[in-house]
């Protein structure tokens, strides 16, 4: 009885690729979060959201 295993070769050129992808995703997510925090602190944004909810609940 013989067992065949897939030949998996290690490609040294792709080391750290997933780490780099996670880093790009993390930077992107924190950038978007920072923009949302900045927006939430703006008076014009608060007024716009308040007016939007007032219109929604008036219907």
PyMOL Python script that loads the backbone (N, CA, C, O; Angstrom):
from pymol import cmd

cmd.read_pdbstr("""\
ATOM      1  N   UNK A   1       0.841  -1.167   0.000  1.00  0.00           N
ATOM      2  CA  UNK A   1       0.000   0.000   0.000  1.00  0.00           C
ATOM      3  C   UNK A   1       0.894   1.239   0.000  1.00  0.00           C
ATOM      4  O   UNK A   1       1.780   1.366   0.844  1.00  0.00           O
ATOM      5  N   UNK A   2       0.666   2.139  -0.930  1.00  0.00           N
ATOM      6  CA  UNK A   2       1.483   3.349  -0.950  1.00  0.00           C
ATOM      7  C   UNK A   2       0.591   4.574  -0.796  1.00  0.00           C
ATOM      8  O   UNK A   2      -0.551   4.608  -1.255  1.00  0.00           O
ATOM      9  N   UNK A   3       1.142   5.553  -0.147  1.00  0.00           N
ATOM     10  CA  UNK A   3       0.412   6.801   0.066  1.00  0.00           C
ATOM     11  C   UNK A   3       1.121   7.904  -0.705  1.00  0.00           C
ATOM     12  O   UNK A   3       2.340   8.052  -0.624  1.00  0.00           O
ATOM     13  N   UNK A   4       0.352   8.665  -1.444  1.00  0.00           N
ATOM     14  CA  UNK A   4       0.923   9.764  -2.221  1.00  0.00           C
ATOM     15  C   UNK A   4       0.594  11.085  -1.528  1.00  0.00           C
ATOM     16  O   UNK A   4      -0.554  11.355  -1.176  1.00  0.00           O
ATOM     17  N   UNK A   5       1.600  11.873  -1.348  1.00  0.00           N
ATOM     18  CA  UNK A   5       1.421  13.192  -0.743  1.00  0.00           C
ATOM     19  C   UNK A   5       1.666  14.260  -1.804  1.00  0.00           C
ATOM     20  O   UNK A   5       2.501  14.090  -2.692  1.00  0.00           O
ATOM     21  N   UNK A   6       0.946  15.335  -1.701  1.00  0.00           N
ATOM     22  CA  UNK A   6       1.150  16.444  -2.633  1.00  0.00           C
ATOM     23  C   UNK A   6       2.525  17.044  -2.381  1.00  0.00           C
ATOM     24  O   UNK A   6       2.969  17.175  -1.240  1.00  0.00           O
ATOM     25  N   UNK A   7       3.172  17.397  -3.454  1.00  0.00           N
ATOM     26  CA  UNK A   7       4.491  18.014  -3.342  1.00  0.00           C
ATOM     27  C   UNK A   7       4.303  19.510  -3.090  1.00  0.00           C
ATOM     28  O   UNK A   7       3.997  20.274  -4.006  1.00  0.00           O
ATOM     29  N   UNK A   8       4.488  19.906  -1.856  1.00  0.00           N
ATOM     30  CA  UNK A   8       4.335  21.309  -1.486  1.00  0.00           C
ATOM     31  C   UNK A   8       5.721  21.903  -1.339  1.00  0.00           C
ATOM     32  O   UNK A   8       6.495  21.506  -0.467  1.00  0.00           O
ATOM     33  N   UNK A   9       6.015  22.838  -2.185  1.00  0.00           N
ATOM     34  CA  UNK A   9       7.330  23.478  -2.142  1.00  0.00           C
ATOM     35  C   UNK A   9       7.205  24.844  -1.488  1.00  0.00           C
ATOM     36  O   UNK A   9       6.228  25.567  -1.683  1.00  0.00           O
ATOM     37  N   UNK A  10       8.202  25.163  -0.726  1.00  0.00           N
ATOM     38  CA  UNK A  10       8.236  26.451  -0.041  1.00  0.00           C
ATOM     39  C   UNK A  10       8.806  27.492  -0.989  1.00  0.00           C
ATOM     40  O   UNK A  10       9.912  27.336  -1.506  1.00  0.00           O
ATOM     41  N   UNK A  11       8.053  28.544  -1.210  1.00  0.00           N
ATOM     42  CA  UNK A  11       8.511  29.621  -2.079  1.00  0.00           C
ATOM     43  C   UNK A  11       8.991  30.770  -1.195  1.00  0.00           C
ATOM     44  O   UNK A  11       8.167  31.496  -0.639  1.00  0.00           O
ATOM     45  N   UNK A  12      10.300  30.951  -1.054  1.00  0.00           N
ATOM     46  CA  UNK A  12      10.810  31.978  -0.141  1.00  0.00           C
ATOM     47  C   UNK A  12      10.480  33.400  -0.579  1.00  0.00           C
ATOM     48  O   UNK A  12      10.585  34.323   0.229  1.00  0.00           O
ATOM     49  N   UNK A  13      10.089  33.601  -1.821  1.00  0.00           N
ATOM     50  CA  UNK A  13       9.768  34.940  -2.295  1.00  0.00           C
ATOM     51  C   UNK A  13       8.448  35.474  -1.768  1.00  0.00           C
ATOM     52  O   UNK A  13       8.168  36.666  -1.900  1.00  0.00           O
ATOM     53  N   UNK A  14       7.627  34.608  -1.171  1.00  0.00           N
ATOM     54  CA  UNK A  14       6.322  35.047  -0.698  1.00  0.00           C
ATOM     55  C   UNK A  14       6.228  35.072   0.815  1.00  0.00           C
ATOM     56  O   UNK A  14       5.126  35.151   1.356  1.00  0.00           O
ATOM     57  N   UNK A  15       7.328  35.008   1.498  1.00  0.00           N
ATOM     58  CA  UNK A  15       7.293  35.086   2.954  1.00  0.00           C
ATOM     59  C   UNK A  15       6.838  36.470   3.380  1.00  0.00           C
ATOM     60  O   UNK A  15       7.263  37.476   2.812  1.00  0.00           O
ATOM     61  N   UNK A  16       5.984  36.515   4.366  1.00  0.00           N
ATOM     62  CA  UNK A  16       5.527  37.789   4.886  1.00  0.00           C
ATOM     63  C   UNK A  16       4.449  38.448   4.051  1.00  0.00           C
ATOM     64  O   UNK A  16       4.038  39.570   4.344  1.00  0.00           O
ATOM     65  N   UNK A  17       3.987  37.769   3.015  1.00  0.00           N
ATOM     66  CA  UNK A  17       2.976  38.374   2.158  1.00  0.00           C
ATOM     67  C   UNK A  17       1.677  38.588   2.921  1.00  0.00           C
ATOM     68  O   UNK A  17       1.054  39.641   2.788  1.00  0.00           O
ATOM     69  N   UNK A  18       1.264  37.626   3.706  1.00  0.00           N
ATOM     70  CA  UNK A  18       0.017  37.801   4.445  1.00  0.00           C
ATOM     71  C   UNK A  18       0.175  38.877   5.509  1.00  0.00           C
ATOM     72  O   UNK A  18      -0.772  39.612   5.787  1.00  0.00           O
ATOM     73  N   UNK A  19       1.338  38.979   6.100  1.00  0.00           N
ATOM     74  CA  UNK A  19       1.570  40.021   7.093  1.00  0.00           C
ATOM     75  C   UNK A  19       1.469  41.397   6.450  1.00  0.00           C
ATOM     76  O   UNK A  19       0.897  42.315   7.037  1.00  0.00           O
ATOM     77  N   UNK A  20       2.011  41.545   5.269  1.00  0.00           N
ATOM     78  CA  UNK A  20       1.924  42.826   4.558  1.00  0.00           C
ATOM     79  C   UNK A  20       0.477  43.152   4.204  1.00  0.00           C
ATOM     80  O   UNK A  20       0.059  44.307   4.290  1.00  0.00           O
ATOM     81  N   UNK A  21      -0.279  42.148   3.811  1.00  0.00           N
ATOM     82  CA  UNK A  21      -1.688  42.373   3.482  1.00  0.00           C
ATOM     83  C   UNK A  21      -2.470  42.785   4.721  1.00  0.00           C
ATOM     84  O   UNK A  21      -3.323  43.670   4.652  1.00  0.00           O
ATOM     85  N   UNK A  22      -2.186  42.149   5.854  1.00  0.00           N
ATOM     86  CA  UNK A  22      -2.846  42.547   7.097  1.00  0.00           C
ATOM     87  C   UNK A  22      -2.470  43.971   7.477  1.00  0.00           C
ATOM     88  O   UNK A  22      -3.311  44.723   7.970  1.00  0.00           O
ATOM     89  N   UNK A  23      -1.230  44.346   7.254  1.00  0.00           N
ATOM     90  CA  UNK A  23      -0.783  45.703   7.585  1.00  0.00           C
ATOM     91  C   UNK A  23      -1.515  46.731   6.730  1.00  0.00           C
ATOM     92  O   UNK A  23      -1.943  47.766   7.243  1.00  0.00           O
ATOM     93  N   UNK A  24      -1.665  46.465   5.447  1.00  0.00           N
ATOM     94  CA  UNK A  24      -2.382  47.389   4.564  1.00  0.00           C
ATOM     95  C   UNK A  24      -3.847  47.487   4.984  1.00  0.00           C
ATOM     96  O   UNK A  24      -4.417  48.578   5.006  1.00  0.00           O
ATOM     97  N   UNK A  25      -4.447  46.362   5.312  1.00  0.00           N
ATOM     98  CA  UNK A  25      -5.838  46.365   5.772  1.00  0.00           C
ATOM     99  C   UNK A  25      -6.015  47.122   7.075  1.00  0.00           C
ATOM    100  O   UNK A  25      -6.995  47.845   7.254  1.00  0.00           O
ATOM    101  N   UNK A  26      -5.068  46.953   7.982  1.00  0.00           N
ATOM    102  CA  UNK A  26      -5.133  47.651   9.267  1.00  0.00           C
ATOM    103  C   UNK A  26      -4.987  49.152   9.083  1.00  0.00           C
ATOM    104  O   UNK A  26      -5.716  49.928   9.701  1.00  0.00           O
ATOM    105  N   UNK A  27      -4.058  49.564   8.246  1.00  0.00           N
ATOM    106  CA  UNK A  27      -3.875  51.000   7.981  1.00  0.00           C
ATOM    107  C   UNK A  27      -5.130  51.577   7.331  1.00  0.00           C
ATOM    108  O   UNK A  27      -5.560  52.678   7.675  1.00  0.00           O
ATOM    109  N   UNK A  28      -5.707  50.844   6.407  1.00  0.00           N
ATOM    110  CA  UNK A  28      -6.934  51.311   5.758  1.00  0.00           C
ATOM    111  C   UNK A  28      -8.094  51.441   6.732  1.00  0.00           C
ATOM    112  O   UNK A  28      -8.820  52.434   6.716  1.00  0.00           O
ATOM    113  N   UNK A  29      -8.263  50.432   7.581  1.00  0.00           N
ATOM    114  CA  UNK A  29      -9.360  50.458   8.553  1.00  0.00           C
ATOM    115  C   UNK A  29      -9.188  51.578   9.571  1.00  0.00           C
ATOM    116  O   UNK A  29     -10.157  52.254   9.915  1.00  0.00           O
ATOM    117  N   UNK A  30      -7.974  51.780  10.054  1.00  0.00           N
ATOM    118  CA  UNK A  30      -7.759  52.846  11.031  1.00  0.00           C
ATOM    119  C   UNK A  30      -7.885  54.223  10.387  1.00  0.00           C
ATOM    120  O   UNK A  30      -8.294  55.177  11.048  1.00  0.00           O
ATOM    121  N   UNK A  31      -7.543  54.336   9.122  1.00  0.00           N
ATOM    122  CA  UNK A  31      -7.726  55.614   8.420  1.00  0.00           C
ATOM    123  C   UNK A  31      -9.202  55.960   8.305  1.00  0.00           C
ATOM    124  O   UNK A  31      -9.601  57.097   8.554  1.00  0.00           O
ATOM    125  N   UNK A  32     -10.007  54.982   7.928  1.00  0.00           N
ATOM    126  CA  UNK A  32     -11.450  55.205   7.825  1.00  0.00           C
ATOM    127  C   UNK A  32     -12.039  55.524   9.192  1.00  0.00           C
ATOM    128  O   UNK A  32     -12.889  56.406   9.310  1.00  0.00           O
ATOM    129  N   UNK A  33     -11.595  54.815  10.225  1.00  0.00           N
ATOM    130  CA  UNK A  33     -12.076  55.095  11.580  1.00  0.00           C
ATOM    131  C   UNK A  33     -11.701  56.508  12.011  1.00  0.00           C
ATOM    132  O   UNK A  33     -12.506  57.198  12.636  1.00  0.00           O
ATOM    133  N   UNK A  34     -10.505  56.939  11.688  1.00  0.00           N
ATOM    134  CA  UNK A  34     -10.076  58.296  12.028  1.00  0.00           C
ATOM    135  C   UNK A  34     -10.918  59.349  11.336  1.00  0.00           C
ATOM    136  O   UNK A  34     -11.260  60.368  11.937  1.00  0.00           O
ATOM    137  N   UNK A  35     -11.253  59.111  10.081  1.00  0.00           N
ATOM    138  CA  UNK A  35     -12.104  60.049   9.345  1.00  0.00           C
ATOM    139  C   UNK A  35     -13.496  60.098   9.965  1.00  0.00           C
ATOM    140  O   UNK A  35     -14.079  61.174  10.096  1.00  0.00           O
ATOM    141  N   UNK A  36     -14.033  58.937  10.349  1.00  0.00           N
ATOM    142  CA  UNK A  36     -15.353  58.910  10.975  1.00  0.00           C
ATOM    143  C   UNK A  36     -15.359  59.630  12.317  1.00  0.00           C
ATOM    144  O   UNK A  36     -16.319  60.330  12.639  1.00  0.00           O
ATOM    145  N   UNK A  37     -14.303  59.466  13.099  1.00  0.00           N
ATOM    146  CA  UNK A  37     -14.202  60.177  14.377  1.00  0.00           C
ATOM    147  C   UNK A  37     -14.122  61.676  14.132  1.00  0.00           C
ATOM    148  O   UNK A  37     -14.776  62.456  14.824  1.00  0.00           O
ATOM    149  N   UNK A  38     -13.327  62.080  13.157  1.00  0.00           N
ATOM    150  CA  UNK A  38     -13.210  63.506  12.831  1.00  0.00           C
ATOM    151  C   UNK A  38     -14.559  64.072  12.396  1.00  0.00           C
ATOM    152  O   UNK A  38     -14.945  65.162  12.819  1.00  0.00           O
ATOM    153  N   UNK A  39     -15.281  63.325  11.546  1.00  0.00           N
ATOM    154  CA  UNK A  39     -16.595  63.774  11.099  1.00  0.00           C
ATOM    155  C   UNK A  39     -17.564  63.913  12.266  1.00  0.00           C
ATOM    156  O   UNK A  39     -18.313  64.887  12.340  1.00  0.00           O
ATOM    157  N   UNK A  40     -17.552  62.950  13.172  1.00  0.00           N
ATOM    158  CA  UNK A  40     -18.473  62.960  14.308  1.00  0.00           C
ATOM    159  C   UNK A  40     -18.230  64.149  15.224  1.00  0.00           C
ATOM    160  O   UNK A  40     -19.123  64.524  15.983  1.00  0.00           O
ATOM    161  N   UNK A  41     -17.069  64.739  15.177  1.00  0.00           N
ATOM    162  CA  UNK A  41     -16.749  65.886  16.028  1.00  0.00           C
ATOM    163  C   UNK A  41     -17.120  67.218  15.379  1.00  0.00           C
ATOM    164  O   UNK A  41     -17.058  68.259  16.033  1.00  0.00           O
ATOM    165  N   UNK A  42     -17.499  67.199  14.117  1.00  0.00           N
ATOM    166  CA  UNK A  42     -17.828  68.434  13.405  1.00  0.00           C
ATOM    167  C   UNK A  42     -19.278  68.833  13.677  1.00  0.00           C
ATOM    168  O   UNK A  42     -20.176  67.992  13.633  1.00  0.00           O
ATOM    169  N   UNK A  43     -19.503  70.117  13.957  1.00  0.00           N
ATOM    170  CA  UNK A  43     -20.854  70.599  14.251  1.00  0.00           C
ATOM    171  C   UNK A  43     -21.791  70.433  13.058  1.00  0.00           C
ATOM    172  O   UNK A  43     -22.948  70.051  13.231  1.00  0.00           O
ATOM    173  N   UNK A  44     -21.305  70.716  11.849  1.00  0.00           N
ATOM    174  CA  UNK A  44     -22.163  70.597  10.677  1.00  0.00           C
ATOM    175  C   UNK A  44     -22.613  69.160  10.453  1.00  0.00           C
ATOM    176  O   UNK A  44     -23.723  68.922   9.976  1.00  0.00           O
ATOM    177  N   UNK A  45     -21.758  68.202  10.794  1.00  0.00           N
ATOM    178  CA  UNK A  45     -22.110  66.790  10.632  1.00  0.00           C
ATOM    179  C   UNK A  45     -23.161  66.388  11.663  1.00  0.00           C
ATOM    180  O   UNK A  45     -24.108  65.669  11.346  1.00  0.00           O
ATOM    181  N   UNK A  46     -22.986  66.862  12.908  1.00  0.00           N
ATOM    182  CA  UNK A  46     -23.974  66.579  13.958  1.00  0.00           C
ATOM    183  C   UNK A  46     -25.334  67.158  13.582  1.00  0.00           C
ATOM    184  O   UNK A  46     -26.363  66.507  13.761  1.00  0.00           O
ATOM    185  N   UNK A  47     -25.335  68.393  13.056  1.00  0.00           N
ATOM    186  CA  UNK A  47     -26.591  69.023  12.638  1.00  0.00           C
ATOM    187  C   UNK A  47     -27.247  68.252  11.499  1.00  0.00           C
ATOM    188  O   UNK A  47     -28.466  68.086  11.482  1.00  0.00           O
ATOM    189  N   UNK A  48     -26.450  67.784  10.554  1.00  0.00           N
ATOM    190  CA  UNK A  48     -26.984  67.039   9.421  1.00  0.00           C
ATOM    191  C   UNK A  48     -27.611  65.718   9.884  1.00  0.00           C
ATOM    192  O   UNK A  48     -28.701  65.359   9.440  1.00  0.00           O
ATOM    193  N   UNK A  49     -26.931  65.007  10.763  1.00  0.00           N
ATOM    194  CA  UNK A  49     -27.455  63.732  11.269  1.00  0.00           C
ATOM    195  C   UNK A  49     -28.718  63.961  12.088  1.00  0.00           C
ATOM    196  O   UNK A  49     -29.678  63.198  11.987  1.00  0.00           O
ATOM    197  N   UNK A  50     -28.713  65.012  12.896  1.00  0.00           N
ATOM    198  CA  UNK A  50     -29.882  65.349  13.703  1.00  0.00           C
ATOM    199  C   UNK A  50     -31.082  65.657  12.811  1.00  0.00           C
ATOM    200  O   UNK A  50     -32.184  65.169  13.064  1.00  0.00           O
ATOM    201  N   UNK A  51     -30.879  66.454  11.780  1.00  0.00           N
ATOM    202  CA  UNK A  51     -31.963  66.789  10.850  1.00  0.00           C
ATOM    203  C   UNK A  51     -32.455  65.549  10.115  1.00  0.00           C
ATOM    204  O   UNK A  51     -33.655  65.398   9.885  1.00  0.00           O
ATOM    205  N   UNK A  52     -31.552  64.676   9.751  1.00  0.00           N
ATOM    206  CA  UNK A  52     -31.928  63.446   9.059  1.00  0.00           C
ATOM    207  C   UNK A  52     -32.831  62.579   9.933  1.00  0.00           C
ATOM    208  O   UNK A  52     -33.859  62.085   9.468  1.00  0.00           O
ATOM    209  N   UNK A  53     -32.450  62.394  11.196  1.00  0.00           N
ATOM    210  CA  UNK A  53     -33.257  61.572  12.093  1.00  0.00           C
ATOM    211  C   UNK A  53     -34.601  62.229  12.394  1.00  0.00           C
ATOM    212  O   UNK A  53     -35.609  61.536  12.535  1.00  0.00           O
ATOM    213  N   UNK A  54     -34.628  63.552  12.495  1.00  0.00           N
ATOM    214  CA  UNK A  54     -35.898  64.247  12.717  1.00  0.00           C
ATOM    215  C   UNK A  54     -36.836  64.033  11.539  1.00  0.00           C
ATOM    216  O   UNK A  54     -38.033  63.823  11.735  1.00  0.00           O
ATOM    217  N   UNK A  55     -36.310  64.082  10.316  1.00  0.00           N
ATOM    218  CA  UNK A  55     -37.135  63.844   9.131  1.00  0.00           C
ATOM    219  C   UNK A  55     -37.621  62.400   9.077  1.00  0.00           C
ATOM    220  O   UNK A  55     -38.767  62.141   8.711  1.00  0.00           O
ATOM    221  N   UNK A  56     -36.759  61.470   9.438  1.00  0.00           N
ATOM    222  CA  UNK A  56     -37.135  60.050   9.407  1.00  0.00           C
ATOM    223  C   UNK A  56     -38.263  59.773  10.386  1.00  0.00           C
ATOM    224  O   UNK A  56     -39.233  59.100  10.036  1.00  0.00           O
ATOM    225  N   UNK A  57     -38.153  60.279  11.596  1.00  0.00           N
ATOM    226  CA  UNK A  57     -39.143  59.962  12.619  1.00  0.00           C
ATOM    227  C   UNK A  57     -40.403  60.816  12.496  1.00  0.00           C
ATOM    228  O   UNK A  57     -41.419  60.508  13.119  1.00  0.00           O
ATOM    229  N   UNK A  58     -40.349  61.883  11.702  1.00  0.00           N
ATOM    230  CA  UNK A  58     -41.536  62.691  11.455  1.00  0.00           C
ATOM    231  C   UNK A  58     -42.460  61.986  10.473  1.00  0.00           C
ATOM    232  O   UNK A  58     -43.670  62.212  10.487  1.00  0.00           O
ATOM    233  N   UNK A  59     -41.902  61.134   9.621  1.00  0.00           N
ATOM    234  CA  UNK A  59     -42.712  60.408   8.642  1.00  0.00           C
ATOM    235  C   UNK A  59     -43.529  59.402   9.379  1.00  0.00           C
ATOM    236  O   UNK A  59     -44.298  58.662   8.764  1.00  0.00           O
TER     237      UNK A  59
END
""", "prot")
cmd.dss("prot")
cmd.show_as("cartoon", "prot")
cmd.util.cbc("prot")
cmd.orient("prot")
